[in-house]
Structures are given as C-alpha cells and as structure tokens.
Amino acid sequence: MNLTISGHHVEVTPAIREYIRGKLERVWRHFDQVIDIAVILTVDTVSAKENRQKAEINLRLSGKALYAESLAHDLYAAIDSLIDKLDRQVMKHKTKIQDHSHDAVKHMPDASDAIPI
C-alpha cells in the first residue's frame, strides 16, 4: 500500500503526516485491501481575511477508486471531515461487496408452486 501526502501552498510537516496516518488507521481497520492512497492538502487565499484549508484524498481499491474532499478554516478540521467522509464511502463499498442477500435461481419458488388468485 502506497501513501502519498503532498501539499499545495502548504508545507507538510511530520506532525501533519503522523496525524493523517493515525486517522487513516480507522479506514484500514474497516477495509485493509487498499492499493494506493494520495492525500493533497491545499491552502487557498480567497481574501485577506479568509484562508480556506482544503484536503483531498484519492483511495484506490481493487476495482474501485474513491474520492473525497473537505474544506475548513483549520487544516486539522478539514482532515477530520475528510476521513469521516472517506470512512463512510469505504463502509458502503464494503457492504456492497459482502452483500450476499440475493437468492440463487435454484432456491426461487416455481411458478407451479404459486397459489393462483
């Protein structure tokens, strides 16, 4: 599993790297078949008063790619929101993979077994 953390107009410090790795543990705990993760952290200056922190993530699984992004005034809040969104997507994907609730053709009732109305 490859983890790439990059910054655009922001320096990615070791503290930010460890914070992201710690948060991604939750995703790995739910689904460990991750191929590649790319995290992009961006600081956009909209005006002199407002700095917008943006966190994006691309997560590649076998046969699927998940994408999430989050905006906040604080980079750590953006990362928290991003991981929450990604965790929901991963759990949804996992349940789709593990959902075997459909009946096989041989277990479906025959038309002759049905009660005529």
C-alpha positions, 0 to 999 in steps of 0.5 A: 500500500502506497501513501502519498501526502503532498501539499499545495501552498502548504508545507507538510510537516511530520506532525501533519503526516503522523496525524493523517496516518493515525486517522487513516488507521480507522479506514484500514481497520474497516477495509485493509485491501487498499492499493494506493492512497494520495492525500493533497492538502491545499491552502487557498487565499480567497481574501485577506481575511479568509484562508480556506484549508482544503484536503483531498484524498484519492483511495484506490481499491481493487476495482474501485477508486474513491474520492473525497474532499473537505474544506475548513478554516483549520487544516486539522478540521478539514482532515477530520471531515475528510476521513469521516467522509472517506470512512463512510464511502469505504463502509458502503463499498464494503457492504456492497461487496459482502452483500450476499442477500440475493437468492440463487435461481435454484432456491426461487419458488416455481411458478407451479408452486404459486397459489393462483388468485 
